Amino acid sequence: MVSIQLPDGSRREFPGPVTVAEVAASIGAGLAKAALGGRIGQGADARLVDTSHRIDHDAVLSIVTEKDPDGLDLIRHSTAHLLAYAVKELFPEAQVTIGPVIENGFYYDFSYKRPFTPEDLASIEARMAELAKKDEKVERRVLPRDEAVAHFKAQGEHYKAEIIGSIPAGEQVSLYREGAFEDLCRGPHVPSTGKLKHFKLMKVAGAYWRGDHRNEMLQRIYGTAWATKDDLQAYLTRLEEAEKRDHRKLGRELDLFHLDEHVPGLVFWHPKGWTVWQQVEQYMRQVYRDNGYLEVKGPQILDKGLWEKTGHWDKYRENMFVTESEKRDYALKPMNCPGHILIYKQGIKSYRDLPLRYGEFGQCHRNEPTGGLHGIMRVRGFTQDDGHIFCTEEHILPECVAYTALLQKVYADFGFKDIVYKVATRPAARIGSDASWDKAEAALMESLRASGCQFTISPGDGAFYGPKIEYTLKDALGREWQCGTMQVDFSLPERLDAEYVAEDGSRQRPVMLHRAIVGSLERFIGILIEQHAGALPAWLAPTQLAVLNITDGQASYAAEIAKTLQKQGVRVAVDLRNEKITYKIREHSMQKLPYILVVGDKEKVAGAVAVRARGNQDLGVMPLEAFSQRIASDITRKV
């Protein structure tokens, strides 16, 4: 007898081994039809299996359908194989390599004699739909490694043969067949191609075989797949909206910044963009002042020996820019932490000095691969709102709680109220004792509980010197951006010999808390541009309003209004050109200004302004003093 326990706690007994499909059928015909796979076991020990998987022992089983997150992964994984199937039918000489599931979809890499064209993509997608309609059964079989190598070599699939050849001798490998196509895969897969209905191919990109630039450049076809037609359409609509909000596109249109091939990964800020930068930086500088931080500034280049002491040279060397002078090796700093410890060590520190909070708008450089660069979101040179708190173990909890509250306020001021909290724990490659990691991880988790924040665990994602809280904000499109961090570090103060005099006169090591709220200012400004689709709130907008005259008769009055508002601290543009007022309004509207003030003879006589707010809102005529109060309120309240 085989006893199967279902998610509701009920049990079903079978006289012998039973497949997942048979269990689903015993529950009901509807479930049998909807079943995509099964999940055997519970929690971290659970594993996904095909509906054809035979269970020969007592087990806990959940039937996976399209409503299950695992079901969506099964759909996407199987659609990647459907893509390879279609490519082989249309381009028999193409060789298939690997095709994993990724966020929102999948990709598959191919080796082919010429680049795939947009027309090819349309043909491949059409063939995928035809193959899906055939509803061909997806079948699994197992072969010894060497037999599988020979099988794929005989088909001319040398990349597959190479993958299998890297598996230890004597191992068994699984293959999946649908119709005339068979692929290497550990699975699981949906039971038949008819389950794959809602997909779209997105683009072709280059990718080196096995990620090594010394290998052949392959062609990577990206696709997306969803459980329902509505889900697919919603995703495509989000992509369209994201394209409209692309910070690179808006950066050009609004004349904020540009990137240049002469310096990949570094940003040229134009006057308007630098104005936005300054608003963010000055706001964060006020946050420093209001919360007990002392602003400092460290050098850009530090000796190799320091990076060896901290562990960066061993753990992070490939991401660092290095240079040499007078037979000494240096590195451009990829982070500010060691410099802050050197500042801390100047002079004797007492327990009365702690917690000691340093803040720096520190410029860092990291040698990111060219293929990973993305506008101002991922660059090689960036500035962090970096801070380090030197404290005792007793200070960790209150400092972390206070920091979370501060971060929540800052994000709200920038228009973000939905925050996701994660605790990233110790990685395999790390420094420090297990005991110190235990204390650090426990302190971070307890601080989030004390802050009333629900959080998840990201196992192994901590920095090599300490665990961290990752604060991830959600934007207007529901996309997640990890910006803020709080890290507890017992190791770097030890490695760089930082200490303080305790109350009993003994020398003790401080704990170092690494924290950043917006993180990279470049990246955060990119997020702000996309969040607001370029229409930044009044307090951040590079130009907060434009004053437009209708005829030359109001030119001096328009200039006077502008001067009055500029004295108030408002960023004003004056447009006195001899152009039609409708043309001038349209042009400034395209720049997404919060306000446009129009003055004609009536406004001049009354000492008033005709006000248009962003979004083509006509607010009517009002006294200049009333408008002055309105925009001052907008800026103060950050609306």
C-alpha positions in Angstrom: 0.0 0.0 0.0 1.1 3.6 -0.7 -0.4 6.3 1.4 -0.5 9.9 -0.1 -1.1 12.8 2.3 -2.7 15.9 0.6 -2.3 19.5 1.5 -5.6 19.6 3.5 -4.3 16.7 5.7 -6.5 14.0 4.1 -5.0 10.8 2.9 -5.6 8.6 -0.1 -4.5 4.9 -0.2 -3.4 3.1 -3.3 -2.6 -0.7 -3.6 0.8 0.0 -5.2 3.0 2.6 -6.8 1.0 5.5 -8.2 1.7 8.4 -10.5 1.1 12.1 -9.7 -1.5 12.1 -12.6 -3.3 9.1 -11.1 -3.5 10.8 -7.7 -4.9 14.0 -9.3 -7.5 11.8 -11.2 -8.6 10.2 -8.0 -9.4 13.6 -6.6 -11.4 14.8 -9.6 -11.4 15.1 -13.4 -11.0 18.9 -13.2 -7.8 18.6 -11.2 -6.5 15.8 -13.4 -6.9 18.1 -16.5 -5.3 21.1 -14.7 -2.4 19.2 -13.3 1.0 20.4 -14.5 3.2 18.6 -12.0 3.5 17.6 -8.4 5.4 18.7 -5.3 6.5 15.9 -3.1 7.5 16.7 0.5 7.1 19.9 2.5 9.1 23.1 3.1 12.8 23.2 2.0 12.8 19.5 1.3 10.0 19.6 -1.2 10.8 18.7 -4.8 9.0 19.2 -8.1 8.2 16.2 -10.3 6.4 15.4 -13.5 2.8 14.2 -13.5 4.2 10.9 -14.8 6.4 10.5 -11.8 5.7 7.2 -10.0 5.5 7.4 -6.2 6.4 4.0 -4.6 6.4 5.0 -0.9 4.2 7.0 1.6 4.5 10.7 0.7 3.1 14.2 1.1 1.9 15.4 -2.3 0.6 18.7 -3.7 -0.8 18.9 -7.2 0.8 21.8 -9.1 -1.5 23.8 -11.4 -1.2 27.1 -13.3 -2.4 28.9 -10.1 0.7 27.7 -8.2 4.0 29.8 -8.5 5.8 26.5 -9.3 3.3 26.0 -12.1 4.4 29.2 -13.8 8.0 28.0 -13.6 7.0 24.7 -15.2 5.2 26.6 -18.0 8.2 28.8 -18.6 10.7 25.9 -18.5 8.6 23.9 -20.9 8.1 26.9 -23.2 11.9 27.2 -23.5 12.0 23.7 -24.8 9.1 24.5 -27.2 11.2 27.3 -28.5 14.2 25.0 -29.1 11.8 22.5 -30.8 10.5 25.2 -33.2 14.0 26.5 -34.0 15.2 23.0 -34.9 12.2 22.5 -37.2 12.8 25.8 -39.0 16.6 25.9 -38.9 17.8 22.2 -38.7 21.5 23.3 -38.7 21.1 25.3 -35.5 22.6 23.7 -32.4 20.8 24.1 -29.1 22.7 24.8 -25.9 20.9 25.8 -22.6 17.5 27.4 -21.9 16.7 28.3 -18.3 13.8 30.1 -16.7 14.4 33.7 -15.7 12.3 36.4 -14.1 9.1 36.8 -16.1 10.1 34.3 -18.8 13.0 32.3 -20.2 15.7 32.2 -22.9 17.5 29.7 -25.0 21.0 30.0 -26.5 21.6 28.8 -30.1 24.6 28.4 -32.4 23.7 29.3 -35.9 25.6 30.4 -39.1 23.8 33.7 -39.3 22.0 36.2 -37.0 18.4 35.6 -36.4 16.2 38.4 -37.7 12.9 39.9 -36.4 11.2 38.0 -39.2 12.8 34.8 -38.0 11.5 35.5 -34.5 8.0 35.9 -35.9 8.3 32.6 -37.8 9.6 30.8 -34.7 6.8 32.1 -32.5 4.2 31.0 -35.1 5.8 27.5 -35.3 5.7 27.3 -31.5 2.0 28.0 -31.5 1.5 25.3 -34.1 3.5 22.7 -32.1 1.6 23.7 -28.9 -1.8 23.0 -30.7 -0.6 19.5 -31.5 -0.7 18.8 -27.7 2.2 16.3 -28.0 3.0 14.3 -24.9 6.2 15.3 -23.1 8.0 12.1 -22.1 11.0 11.5 -19.9 13.7 8.8 -20.2 17.1 8.2 -18.5 20.4 7.2 -20.2 23.9 6.5 -18.9 26.2 9.5 -19.3 28.3 8.1 -22.1 25.3 6.8 -24.0 23.7 10.2 -23.8 27.0 11.9 -25.1 27.0 9.5 -28.1 23.3 10.1 -28.7 23.7 13.9 -29.0 27.0 13.7 -31.0 25.2 11.5 -33.5 22.6 14.3 -33.9 25.4 16.9 -34.4 24.5 18.6 -31.1 28.1 19.1 -29.9 27.2 21.7 -27.2 24.8 19.2 -25.6 27.4 16.5 -25.8 29.9 18.9 -24.1 27.5 19.6 -21.3 26.8 16.0 -20.6 30.6 15.2 -20.9 31.2 17.4 -17.9 28.9 15.2 -15.7 30.8 12.6 -13.7 31.3 9.2 -15.4 28.7 6.6 -14.5 26.0 9.2 -13.8 22.5 8.9 -15.3 21.1 11.8 -17.3 17.5 12.5 -18.1 16.1 13.5 -21.5 12.7 14.9 -22.4 11.0 14.3 -25.8 8.1 16.1 -27.4 7.2 15.0 -30.9 10.4 14.9 -33.0 12.5 16.9 -30.5 14.5 15.5 -27.6 16.5 17.6 -25.2 18.8 17.1 -22.2 17.0 18.3 -19.0 16.7 17.4 -15.4 13.0 18.5 -15.6 10.3 18.5 -14.6 8.0 19.6 -17.5 4.3 20.0 -18.2 2.7 16.8 -19.3 2.0 17.9 -22.9 2.7 20.9 -25.2 -1.0 21.8 -25.2 -0.5 23.3 -21.7 1.6 26.1 -23.3 -0.7 28.7 -24.8 0.3 32.2 -23.7 3.8 33.2 -24.7 5.7 35.7 -26.8 9.3 36.0 -28.1 10.8 39.3 -27.1 14.3 39.8 -28.6 17.6 38.3 -29.7 20.9 39.1 -27.9 24.5 37.8 -27.9 25.8 35.5 -25.2 29.1 33.7 -24.9 29.1 30.0 -24.6 29.2 29.2 -20.9 29.6 32.9 -20.2 33.3 33.0 -21.2 34.3 35.7 -23.6 37.0 33.4 -25.0 34.2 31.1 -26.3 31.9 31.4 -29.3 29.3 34.1 -29.3 25.9 32.4 -29.4 22.4 33.9 -30.1 20.1 34.2 -27.1 16.4 34.3 -27.8 14.4 35.8 -24.9 10.7 35.0 -24.4 8.0 35.4 -21.8 5.3 32.9 -20.9 2.2 33.2 -18.6 -0.6 31.0 -17.3 -3.4 33.1 -18.8 -3.9 35.5 -21.7 -4.8 38.3 -19.4 -1.5 37.8 -17.4 0.5 37.9 -20.7 -1.3 41.1 -21.9 -0.8 42.8 -18.5 2.9 42.0 -18.7 3.2 43.4 -22.2 1.4 46.5 -21.2 3.8 47.0 -18.2 6.7 46.6 -20.7 5.2 49.3 -22.9 4.8 51.6 -20.0 8.3 50.9 -18.8 9.6 51.8 -22.2 7.9 55.1 -22.0 9.5 55.7 -18.6 13.0 54.5 -19.6 15.4 56.8 -17.8 17.8 56.7 -20.8 15.1 58.0 -23.2 13.8 60.6 -20.8 17.4 61.7 -19.9 17.9 62.6 -23.5 14.5 64.2 -24.0 14.7 66.3 -20.8 18.4 67.1 -21.3 19.4 65.6 -18.0 22.5 63.6 -18.7 24.3 61.5 -21.3 26.6 58.5 -21.5 29.6 58.4 -23.9 31.5 55.6 -25.5 34.8 57.1 -24.4 34.0 56.4 -20.8 31.7 53.4 -20.5 29.8 53.3 -17.2 30.4 56.9 -16.3 27.8 59.7 -16.5 28.0 63.2 -17.9 25.5 65.3 -16.0 23.9 68.3 -17.8 22.8 71.4 -15.9 19.2 70.2 -15.5 20.3 66.7 -14.4 22.9 68.1 -12.0 20.1 70.3 -10.5 18.2 67.1 -9.7 21.3 65.5 -8.3 21.8 68.5 -6.0 18.3 68.4 -4.7 18.8 64.7 -3.8 22.2 65.3 -2.3 21.2 68.4 -0.3 18.1 66.6 1.0 20.3 63.7 2.2 22.8 66.1 3.7 20.0 67.5 5.8 19.1 64.0 6.8 22.7 63.6 8.0 22.6 66.8 10.0 19.2 66.0 11.6 20.1 62.5 12.7 23.5 63.0 14.3 25.8 62.2 11.4 29.2 63.9 11.0 30.0 64.4 7.3 33.5 63.3 6.3 35.4 62.9 3.0 38.0 60.3 2.2 40.5 59.9 -0.7 39.7 58.1 -3.9 42.8 55.9 -4.1 44.2 53.8 -1.2 47.2 51.5 -1.0 46.8 47.8 -1.9 48.0 46.8 1.6 44.9 48.3 3.2 42.6 46.3 0.8 44.6 43.2 1.7 44.0 43.8 5.4 40.2 44.3 4.9 39.9 41.2 2.7 38.8 43.1 -0.4 41.9 42.2 -2.3 41.2 38.5 -1.8 37.4 38.6 -2.1 36.7 41.5 -4.4 39.9 42.1 -6.5 38.2 41.4 -9.9 35.8 44.3 -9.3 38.5 46.9 -8.5 40.3 49.4 -10.7 44.0 49.3 -9.8 46.9 51.6 -10.6 50.6 51.9 -9.7 52.9 54.8 -8.8 56.6 54.6 -7.7 56.4 50.8 -7.5 53.4 50.9 -5.1 50.1 49.4 -6.0 46.8 51.3 -5.3 43.1 50.7 -6.0 40.3 53.1 -6.7 38.0 52.6 -3.7 35.0 50.4 -4.6 33.5 51.3 -1.2 34.1 53.8 1.6 34.2 51.6 4.7 38.0 51.3 5.1 38.5 55.0 4.8 36.0 55.7 7.5 37.8 53.3 9.9 41.0 55.2 9.2 39.2 58.5 10.1 37.8 56.8 13.3 41.3 55.7 14.4 42.6 59.3 14.5 42.7 60.0 18.2 41.5 57.9 21.2 37.8 57.1 21.3 35.9 56.5 24.5 32.7 54.6 25.1 31.2 58.1 25.7 31.9 59.0 22.0 29.7 56.0 20.8 27.6 55.7 18.8 29.7 57.7 16.4 28.0 58.3 13.0 30.0 59.2 9.9 28.4 60.1 6.6 29.9 60.7 3.2 28.8 61.3 -0.3 31.6 58.9 -1.3 32.5 58.4 -5.0 33.3 54.7 -5.7 34.4 52.8 -8.8 33.7 49.2 -9.6 34.9 47.3 -12.6 31.5 46.1 -13.8 31.5 44.1 -17.1 30.4 46.2 -20.1 27.5 43.9 -20.8 26.1 44.5 -17.3 26.0 48.3 -17.6 22.6 49.9 -17.9 22.2 53.6 -18.3 22.7 55.3 -15.0 21.2 52.4 -13.1 24.3 50.2 -13.3 27.6 52.2 -13.8 31.3 51.9 -13.0 31.5 55.2 -11.2 28.9 56.2 -8.6 28.3 58.1 -5.5 26.8 56.6 -2.3 25.0 58.3 0.6 27.3 56.2 2.6 27.3 56.1 6.4 29.0 54.1 9.1 28.1 53.9 12.7 30.7 52.9 15.3 29.0 51.5 18.4 28.9 48.9 21.1 26.9 45.6 20.9 24.3 47.2 23.1 23.8 50.0 20.5 23.1 47.7 17.6 19.3 47.2 18.2 18.3 50.8 18.9 20.5 52.1 16.0 19.0 49.6 13.5 15.5 50.4 14.7 16.1 54.1 14.4 17.6 53.6 11.0 14.7 51.7 9.6 12.3 54.5 10.7 14.5 57.1 9.1 14.7 55.1 5.8 10.9 54.8 5.7 10.5 58.6 6.1 13.1 59.3 3.4 11.5 56.9 0.9 8.0 58.4 1.6 9.4 61.9 0.9 10.6 60.6 -2.5 7.2 59.0 -3.2 7.8 55.4 -2.2 5.8 53.8 0.6 5.8 50.1 -0.3 9.0 48.6 1.0 10.1 44.9 1.0 12.5 43.8 3.8 15.0 40.9 3.5 17.8 39.7 5.8 20.7 38.4 3.7 22.7 35.9 5.8 26.2 34.5 5.7 27.8 33.5 2.4 30.1 30.5 2.0 33.1 32.8 1.3 33.3 35.0 4.3 35.5 36.4 7.1 34.8 36.3 10.8 33.7 33.7 13.3 30.4 31.8 13.3 29.7 33.2 16.7 30.0 36.8 15.4 27.8 36.0 12.4 25.2 34.5 14.8 25.1 37.7 16.8 25.0 39.9 13.8 22.2 38.0 12.0 20.1 37.8 15.2 20.5 41.5 15.8 19.2 42.5 12.4 16.2 40.2 12.6 15.3 41.4 16.0 15.5 45.0 14.9 13.0 44.4 12.1 10.7 42.7 14.5 11.0 45.6 16.8 10.2 47.9 13.9 7.0 45.9 13.1 8.4 44.9 9.7 7.6 41.5 8.0 10.7 40.1 6.4 12.1 37.2 4.5 15.5 35.5 4.6 17.9 35.5 1.7 20.3 32.6 2.6 23.9 33.2 1.7 23.4 36.7 0.2 25.2 38.7 2.9 28.5 40.6 2.3 31.7 38.6 3.0 32.2 40.7 6.2 28.7 40.7 7.6 24.9 40.0 7.1 22.6 42.8 6.0 19.1 44.0 5.8 18.1 44.8 2.2 15.5 47.5 1.8 13.7 47.1 -1.5 11.2 49.7 -2.7 8.4 49.2 -5.2 7.8 51.7 -8.0 4.6 52.8 -9.8 4.8 49.7 -12.1 5.3 47.3 -9.2 9.0 46.8 -10.1 11.3 46.2 -7.1 14.5 48.1 -6.6 16.9 47.2 -3.8 18.4 50.4 -2.6 18.9 50.7 1.2 21.1 48.4 3.3 22.1 48.0 7.0 25.0 45.7 7.7 26.4 44.6 11.0 30.2 44.1 10.9 32.4 42.7 13.7 35.3 41.9 11.3 36.6 45.1 9.7 37.2 46.9 13.0 39.2 43.8 14.1 41.2 43.7 10.9 42.1 47.4 10.9 42.6 47.5 14.6 39.9 50.0 15.6 39.2 50.3 19.3 37.6 52.4 22.0 38.3 52.8 25.8 35.5 51.0 27.7 34.1 52.2 31.0 36.4 49.9 32.9 39.4 51.3 31.1 40.0 48.3 28.8 40.5 48.5 25.1 37.5 47.1 23.1 36.6 46.7 19.5 33.6 48.7 18.2 30.9 47.2 16.1 30.6 48.8 12.7 27.2 49.3 11.1 27.4 50.0 7.3 24.3 51.8 6.0 23.0 53.6 2.9 19.5 54.8 2.2 19.3 55.7 -1.4 22.5 53.8 -2.2 24.0 54.9 -5.5 22.7 58.4 -6.2 23.0 57.8 -10.0 20.8 54.7 -9.7 18.3 56.3 -7.4 17.9 59.3 -9.7 17.3 56.8 -12.6 14.6 55.1 -10.4 13.0 58.5 -9.6 12.9 59.4 -13.3 11.1 56.2 -14.2 8.9 56.3 -11.1 7.6 59.7 -12.1 7.9 59.2 -15.9 10.2 62.3 -16.0 7.5 64.4 -14.3 9.4 65.0 -11.1 7.6 66.5 -8.1 8.0 70.2 -7.7 10.7 70.0 -5.1 12.9 67.9 -7.3 12.1 69.3 -10.8 15.1 71.0 -12.3 12.9 73.8 -13.6 9.9 74.3 -11.3 8.0 76.7 -13.5 8.2 78.8 -16.7 6.9 82.3 -17.1 5.5 83.0 -20.6 4.4 86.4 -22.0 1.8 86.6 -24.7 3.2 89.8 -26.4 6.1 92.1 -26.0 3.9 94.3 -23.9 4.2 91.9 -20.9 7.9 91.1 -21.2 9.0 93.4 -18.3 6.1 92.1 -16.1 7.1 88.5 -16.9 10.7 89.2 -16.0 9.6 90.9 -12.8 7.5 87.8 -11.8 10.4 85.5 -12.5 12.8 87.7 -10.4 10.3 87.7 -7.5 9.9 83.9 -7.5 13.7 83.4 -7.9 14.3 85.4 -4.7 11.9 83.0 -3.0 14.2 80.2 -4.1 12.1 78.9 -7.0 13.9 77.6 -10.1 12.3 79.6 -12.9 12.7 79.8 -16.7 11.5 82.9 -18.5 10.3 82.6 -22.2 10.0 86.0 -23.8 10.4 84.7 -27.4 8.2 86.2 -30.1 6.3 83.0 -30.7 2.6 82.0 -30.4 1.6 81.4 -26.8 0.2 77.9 -27.7 3.6 76.9 -29.2 5.4 78.1 -26.1 3.0 76.3 -23.7 3.3 73.1 -25.7 7.1 73.2 -25.7 7.4 73.7 -22.0 4.7 71.1 -21.3 6.9 68.6 -23.2 9.6 69.3 -20.6 7.1 68.2 -17.9 7.3 71.4 -15.8 5.2 71.4 -12.7 3.8 74.9 -13.5 3.5 77.3 -16.5 2.6 80.9 -15.8 1.1 82.9 -18.6 0.8 86.7 -18.5 -1.2 88.9 -20.8 -2.4 92.5 -20.4 -5.2 91.5 -18.0 -2.8 89.7 -15.7 -0.3 92.6 -15.9 -3.0 95.1 -14.8 -4.2 92.9 -12.0 -0.8 91.8 -10.7 -1.8 88.2 -11.3 -0.8 85.2 -13.3 -2.7 82.6 -15.3 -1.6 79.2 -13.9 -1.4 75.9 -15.7 -0.3 72.8 -13.8 1.3 69.8 -15.3 -1.1 67.5 -17.0 -2.8 70.4 -18.9 -4.7 71.5 -15.8 -6.0 75.1 -16.1 -6.0 76.5 -12.5 -7.2 79.9 -13.7 -6.0 83.4 -12.8 -4.7 84.1 -9.3 -2.7 86.8 -7.5 1.0 86.3 -7.7 1.1 86.1 -3.9 -1.4 83.2 -3.9 0.6 81.3 -6.4 3.8 82.0 -4.5 2.2 80.4 -1.4 1.0 77.4 -3.5 4.4 76.5 -4.9 6.1 77.1 -1.6 3.7 74.6 0.0 4.3 72.1 -2.8 8.0 72.3 -2.2 7.8 72.1 1.6 5.4 69.2 1.6 7.2 67.4 -1.2 4.1 66.8 -3.2 
